[in-house]
Amino acid sequence: MPRGLTLGTPGLSEPLLQERRRILRAVEERVEDVVETAVTVMRAEIPSYALQKEPFFDDVRDQVLTHYRIKLAALADDREIAPEDLAFSRAAAMRRARAGFALEDWMSAFRVGRQVFWDAMVASVGASEAAHQAALSLVTPMMRYVDYASTHAAQAYVEYQQHVVADADRERRDLLEQLLAGVAPTRGPLLAAAQAYGIGPHSPMMVVVAVCDSDISSGDLASAQSGYATSAAISVAGVWASRTLVVVRQGEVVAVPVMRAGMDEEDMCSHFEGVQQRLGRKGTVLSMGISTVARGAAELPRAYQEARAALDLVPNGGGVAALPRLSPFDYLALRADDLARQLVDPRVRALLDEDRRRGGTLAATIRAFAEADLNLRLAADRLRVHHNTAHYRLRRIEERTGCNPRRIADLLELLVALAIRDEAGEGGDCR
């Protein structure tokens, strides 16, 4: 902010200066009526003001009256306005922010006050040419005052809101850290915060860990601002219209949604999958890992580690890996390392690679045979092929690999090889 503001317009003739003072005296003589008009218009035009009770408007009247008197004195005396002259306005801005008024409502009040003051001046001008010239000479200094005063107050308003946001962010971080230590808060502000999110000592919860795909290489989600955008998007999305604890933490976004009555794991997974897809359509590519259910705060450390492990299963390019949707077999196959891939029989590996190039009919037959509980006729029906065709495929697989799909141990080996191949070849590299 500048140290002060001079409103005057130098070079005016004495007759014009006299007309200016006459107009300003006329407004000053009925300034309290002008204030009442301004308050009435604010009540009519600003919805949040219309809901307030009379003590609030006593404060508004005092603010408007003080502004008008400072402005009248400065315009009449051509004196500088210093920041300390507007200290009362900064205090009022913080009161409005603390009460939950939006900044646009606060600025609308300034707009109304300026307009009503100008209307009062116009009504006091008179018909002479000198009076009109004097009124015009007041436009620029009056606008300077409004701009200076509103900027001064808005700065205080924003500073307070930033302070509140920082406090809320710190509180969420502290709450999450305590929960991830396996302890539910039992008193004080953290208990109140936990209750606001529906989190209790025995609440069923899940943990979702998300990272923005564009920030994975640096690992610094917060510095790219995308973490905070993701956090806000997940918070707004909520879970069935409830608030969700969401925190940007060490290069990732961590959400702790509480499972509400009538909700199951699949509902939760579908919800966050929808969030991931909606954000993707808007240009934010997320990778998400979702844990199983934690039955209370004591199990949250385990759920967090699960979500982190699930995140490692998401291929490059984003997506959702939800543990509740995976069988133990699926999970183990997805976690296979290079050694597991090397343990696959080379004959099996060669057959599956060739089969993929030819359209994948043998792989489809293996899966269908397993899903049909080794009932070849049922598998053939599901594949929409003749029973003899399915039988021929199984014989070909055995001839090429030495694995008989009718034997449980051999079928399991083929299924594991398929899962490892699909993860490495179709899903791409995992994180």
SVG drawing of the C-alpha trace seen along z (x, -y; Angstrom):
<svg xmlns="http://www.w3.org/2000/svg" viewBox="-34 -33 49 116">
<polyline fill="none" stroke="black" stroke-width="0.4" points="0.0,0.0 1.2,-3.6 2.0,-5.7 -0.9,-8.1 -3.3,-9.4 -3.9,-13.0 -7.4,-13.5 -7.2,-17.1 -7.3,-18.4 -4.8,-21.3 -5.3,-24.3 -9.1,-24.9 -10.2,-28.5 -11.5,-30.0 -15.2,-30.1 -15.0,-26.3 -13.4,-25.6 -16.2,-27.5 -18.8,-25.5 -17.2,-22.3 -17.2,-23.2 -20.9,-24.2 -21.8,-20.9 -19.9,-19.0 -21.4,-21.0 -24.9,-20.2 -24.1,-16.5 -22.5,-16.8 -25.6,-18.5 -27.7,-15.5 -25.0,-12.8 -26.9,-10.6 -29.9,-10.4 -27.5,-9.5 -26.0,-6.8 -29.5,-5.4 -30.2,-5.3 -27.0,-3.4 -27.8,-0.8 -31.3,-0.4 -29.9,0.3 -27.3,2.7 -30.1,4.7 -32.0,4.8 -29.2,5.7 -26.8,7.9 -28.5,11.2 -26.2,12.0 -26.8,8.6 -30.5,9.0 -30.3,12.0 -28.6,10.0 -30.2,8.6 -30.2,5.0 -26.9,5.0 -25.1,5.9 -26.6,2.8 -25.6,0.6 -22.0,1.6 -22.6,1.0 -24.0,-2.5 -21.0,-3.4 -18.7,-2.2 -20.5,-4.1 -20.7,-7.2 -17.0,-7.2 -16.1,-6.7 -18.4,-9.5 -17.0,-12.0 -13.4,-11.2 -14.2,-11.5 -16.0,-14.8 -13.2,-16.3 -10.5,-15.1 -12.4,-16.4 -13.1,-19.8 -9.6,-20.4 -7.6,-18.8 -5.6,-16.8 -3.8,-13.5 -5.4,-10.3 -3.0,-8.1 -3.4,-4.3 -4.0,-5.0 -7.1,-7.0 -8.6,-3.7 -7.7,-1.5 -11.4,-1.3 -12.1,0.2 -9.5,2.9 -11.0,3.9 -14.5,4.0 -13.1,6.1 -11.8,8.7 -15.1,8.8 -16.9,9.5 -14.4,12.2 -14.6,13.8 -18.4,13.8 -18.2,15.7 -19.1,13.0 -17.8,13.4 -15.3,10.8 -17.7,10.0 -20.4,9.1 -17.9,6.8 -17.0,5.1 -20.6,4.8 -21.2,2.8 -18.4,0.4 -20.1,0.1 -23.4,-0.8 -21.8,-3.3 -20.0,-5.0 -23.2,-5.2 -25.4,-6.5 -22.8,-9.2 -22.5,-10.3 -26.3,-10.5 -26.4,-12.7 -23.8,-15.0 -25.6,-15.2 -28.8,-16.1 -26.9,-19.0 -25.3,-20.4 -27.8,-23.0 -28.3,-24.4 -25.4,-26.7 -22.6,-26.0 -20.0,-26.6 -21.8,-24.0 -21.8,-21.4 -18.1,-22.0 -17.4,-21.7 -19.3,-18.4 -17.3,-17.1 -14.1,-18.1 -15.1,-15.9 -15.5,-12.7 -11.8,-11.8 -10.8,-12.4 -13.9,-10.6 -13.1,-7.6 -9.5,-7.7 -10.8,-7.6 -13.1,-4.6 -10.3,-2.7 -7.8,-3.4 -10.2,-2.6 -11.6,0.6 -8.2,1.9 -7.0,1.2 -10.0,3.1 -9.8,5.9 -6.2,6.5 -7.1,6.9 -9.9,9.2 -7.7,11.4 -5.0,11.5 -7.5,12.7 -8.9,15.4 -5.3,16.6 -4.7,16.8 -7.9,18.9 -7.0,21.2 -3.5,21.7 -4.9,22.6 -7.5,25.0 -4.8,26.6 -2.5,27.0 -5.4,28.5 -6.1,31.1 -2.5,32.0 -2.3,32.5 -5.4,34.6 -4.2,36.8 -0.8,37.4 -2.5,38.4 -4.8,40.8 -2.0,42.3 -0.3,43.0 -3.3,45.1 -4.8,42.8 -8.2,41.0 -8.2,37.6 -10.1,37.5 -10.3,33.8 -9.6,30.3 -9.7,28.8 -8.6,32.1 -11.5,34.0 -13.9,31.3 -12.2,31.5 -12.5,35.3 -16.2,35.1 -16.7,32.6 -15.5,35.3 -17.5,38.1 -14.3,39.8 -14.6,41.6 -12.5,44.2 -14.4,47.1 -15.6,45.5 -15.2,47.7 -12.8,45.8 -10.7,46.3 -7.6,44.5 -7.1,43.1 -3.6,42.0 -3.4,39.9 -0.7,38.3 -0.8,36.2 0.8,38.1 2.6,35.0 4.4,34.6 5.6,38.1 9.0,37.5 9.8,34.8 7.8,36.2 7.0,32.7 3.3,32.5 2.7,29.4 5.2,27.2 3.4,27.7 0.1,26.5 -1.7,29.5 -1.8,31.2 -3.8,28.4 -6.1,28.4 -6.6,32.2 -7.2,31.9 -9.9,29.3 -11.5,31.3 -11.7,34.4 -13.0,32.4 -15.7,30.8 -16.7,34.2 -17.2,35.6 -18.7,39.1 -22.4,39.1 -22.6,35.4 -20.4,35.7 -17.1,33.9 -13.9,35.9 -10.6,35.3 -8.1,34.5 -4.5,33.4 -1.6,32.7 1.2,34.6 4.8,35.3 4.2,35.3 0.8,37.0 -2.8,36.3 -4.3,38.4 -8.0,38.8 -9.7,40.6 -13.4,41.1 -15.8,42.5 -18.1,45.3 -21.7,44.1 -24.7,46.3 -25.7,48.3 -22.3,47.9 -19.9,50.8 -16.4,51.0 -17.4,51.1 -19.5,47.9 -16.4,46.2 -14.2,47.5 -16.7,46.4 -17.0,43.0 -13.3,42.3 -12.9,43.8 -15.6,41.3 -13.6,38.5 -10.4,39.7 -12.2,39.8 -13.9,36.4 -10.6,34.7 -9.0,36.5 -11.5,35.0 -10.5,31.6 -6.8,32.3 -5.7,33.5 -4.4,37.1 -4.4,38.9 -3.1,42.2 -5.1,43.5 -4.5,46.3 -7.4,47.4 -7.1,49.5 -9.4,52.0 -11.7,51.0 -10.1,49.9 -12.3,50.6 -11.4,47.6 -8.4,45.3 -6.2,48.1 -6.2,49.8 -5.6,46.6 -1.8,47.1 -2.3,50.4 -4.9,48.9 -2.5,46.2 0.3,48.7 -2.2,50.6 -3.2,47.5 0.5,46.8 1.0,50.4 -2.0,50.2 -0.7,46.9 2.4,48.8 0.1,51.0 -1.2,48.2 0.5,48.1 2.0,44.9 -0.7,42.7 -3.0,42.7 -5.8,44.8 -7.2,46.4 -6.0,49.5 -8.5,50.5 -7.5,53.4 -11.1,54.4 -11.5,55.2 -8.5,57.5 -8.3,61.2 -5.1,62.4 -4.2,64.0 -4.6,60.8 -2.6,58.8 0.3,61.3 0.4,61.4 0.4,57.6 3.2,57.4 5.4,59.8 9.0,58.7 11.6,59.5 12.6,62.7 9.0,63.9 8.9,63.2 12.2,65.2 10.7,68.2 8.0,68.5 8.8,71.5 10.3,70.2 8.0,72.5 5.0,70.9 6.3,67.4 7.0,68.1 3.5,69.5 1.7,66.6 3.8,64.1 3.0,65.7 -0.7,66.1 -1.0,62.4 0.3,61.6 -2.3,63.9 -5.2,62.5 -5.1,64.2 -7.4,67.2 -5.3,69.6 -5.2,67.1 -8.9,66.6 -9.4,70.4 -7.2,70.8 -9.1,68.2 -12.5,69.5 -11.6,73.1 -10.5,71.9 -13.6,69.8 -15.8,72.7 -14.2,74.9 -12.5,77.1 -15.8,77.8 -14.7,77.7 -18.1,77.8 -19.2,74.7 -16.0,73.0 -16.6,73.6 -20.1,72.2 -18.8,69.1 -16.2,68.7 -18.9,69.4 -16.8,72.1 -17.4,75.8 -16.5,78.2 -13.9,79.9 -12.3,76.5 -11.8,75.9 -10.5,79.4 -8.0,78.8 -6.8,75.6 -6.1,77.3 -4.2,80.1 -2.1,77.6 -1.3,75.7 -0.1,78.9 2.0,79.9 3.7,76.5 4.4,75.9 4.3,79.3 1.5,78.0 -1.7,79.9 -4.5,77.3 -6.6,80.2 -4.2,80.5 -4.7,77.9 -0.9,77.2 -0.3,76.8 -3.4,74.6 -2.3,72.3 1.1,72.0 -0.5,70.9 -2.8,68.4 0.1,66.9 2.1,66.6 -0.8,64.9 -1.3,62.4 2.4,61.5 2.5,61.1 -0.5,58.9 0.8,56.7 4.2,56.3 3.0,56.1 -0.5,54.5 -0.4,52.4 3.0,50.9 5.6,50.2 4.2,49.8 5.4,47.3"/>
</svg>
